[in-house]
Amino acid sequence: MKLILEIKDDKGPFIMDLLGGFSFVKTTPISSNKAQVLKDLKLAVNNLNSVKKGKIKAISAKDLYNEL
């Protein structure tokens, strides 16, 4: 299982030490930019799945271009 946690900067070292004490936990810090990319990607996938299920309507690339 993989998790992404948001932790205040001043508590980061404590949490990393705490989790590092467990032999079954591997920690890998990521940058805030990478975390944002992952969050945006998850939102995009959720939106695509909603379009496929007919919950929301998709717009064409031409309409999207015209909005710009």
C-alpha positions as a Markdown table, in Angstrom:
| # | Residue | x | y | z |
|---|---|---|---|---|
| 1 | Met | 0.0 | 0.0 | 0.0 |
| 2 | Lys | 1.2 | 3.5 | -0.8 |
| 3 | Leu | 0.2 | 6.6 | 1.0 |
| 4 | Ile | 0.8 | 10.3 | 0.5 |
| 5 | Leu | 0.8 | 12.4 | 3.7 |
| 6 | Glu | 0.7 | 16.1 | 4.2 |
| 7 | Ile | 2.8 | 17.0 | 7.2 |
| 8 | Lys | 3.8 | 20.5 | 8.5 |
| 9 | Asp | 7.5 | 21.2 | 7.7 |
| 10 | Asp | 8.5 | 21.5 | 11.3 |
| 11 | Lys | 7.1 | 18.0 | 12.1 |
| 12 | Gly | 8.5 | 16.3 | 9.0 |
| 13 | Pro | 11.8 | 15.0 | 10.6 |
| 14 | Phe | 9.9 | 13.6 | 13.6 |
| 15 | Ile | 7.4 | 11.7 | 11.4 |
| 16 | Met | 10.3 | 10.4 | 9.1 |
| 17 | Asp | 12.2 | 9.2 | 12.2 |
| 18 | Leu | 9.0 | 7.6 | 13.6 |
| 19 | Leu | 8.1 | 5.8 | 10.4 |
| 20 | Gly | 11.7 | 4.8 | 9.8 |
| 21 | Gly | 11.7 | 2.9 | 13.1 |
| 22 | Phe | 9.3 | 0.3 | 11.5 |
| 23 | Ser | 11.0 | -2.4 | 9.5 |
| 24 | Phe | 7.9 | -2.8 | 7.3 |
| 25 | Val | 7.7 | 0.9 | 6.3 |
| 26 | Lys | 9.8 | 2.4 | 3.5 |
| 27 | Thr | 9.7 | 6.2 | 3.3 |
| 28 | Thr | 10.5 | 8.3 | 0.3 |
| 29 | Pro | 10.0 | 12.1 | 0.5 |
| 30 | Ile | 8.8 | 13.9 | -2.6 |
| 31 | Ser | 8.8 | 17.5 | -3.5 |
| 32 | Ser | 5.6 | 19.6 | -3.2 |
| 33 | Asn | 5.6 | 20.0 | -7.0 |
| 34 | Lys | 5.6 | 16.3 | -7.5 |
| 35 | Ala | 2.8 | 15.9 | -4.9 |
| 36 | Gln | 0.7 | 18.5 | -6.8 |
| 37 | Val | 1.3 | 16.7 | -10.1 |
| 38 | Leu | 0.1 | 13.5 | -8.5 |
| 39 | Lys | -3.0 | 15.2 | -7.1 |
| 40 | Asp | -3.8 | 16.8 | -10.5 |
| 41 | Leu | -3.3 | 13.5 | -12.3 |
| 42 | Lys | -5.7 | 11.7 | -9.9 |
| 43 | Leu | -8.3 | 14.5 | -10.4 |
| 44 | Ala | -7.9 | 14.1 | -14.2 |
| 45 | Val | -8.4 | 10.3 | -14.0 |
| 46 | Asn | -11.5 | 10.8 | -11.8 |
| 47 | Asn | -12.9 | 13.3 | -14.3 |
| 48 | Leu | -12.3 | 10.9 | -17.2 |
| 49 | Asn | -14.0 | 8.1 | -15.4 |
| 50 | Ser | -17.0 | 10.4 | -14.7 |
| 51 | Val | -17.2 | 11.2 | -18.4 |
| 52 | Lys | -17.1 | 7.5 | -19.3 |
| 53 | Lys | -20.0 | 6.8 | -16.8 |
| 54 | Gly | -22.0 | 9.7 | -18.2 |
| 55 | Lys | -22.0 | 11.7 | -15.0 |
| 56 | Ile | -20.4 | 14.7 | -16.6 |
| 57 | Lys | -20.2 | 15.9 | -20.2 |
| 58 | Ala | -16.9 | 16.1 | -22.1 |
| 59 | Ile | -16.0 | 19.1 | -24.3 |
| 60 | Ser | -14.3 | 18.7 | -27.6 |
| 61 | Ala | -10.8 | 19.8 | -28.3 |
| 62 | Lys | -12.1 | 22.4 | -30.7 |
| 63 | Asp | -14.4 | 23.9 | -28.0 |
| 64 | Leu | -11.5 | 23.9 | -25.6 |
| 65 | Tyr | -9.3 | 25.7 | -28.1 |
| 66 | Asn | -12.0 | 28.3 | -28.7 |
| 67 | Glu | -12.2 | 29.0 | -25.0 |
| 68 | Leu | -8.5 | 30.0 | -25.0 |
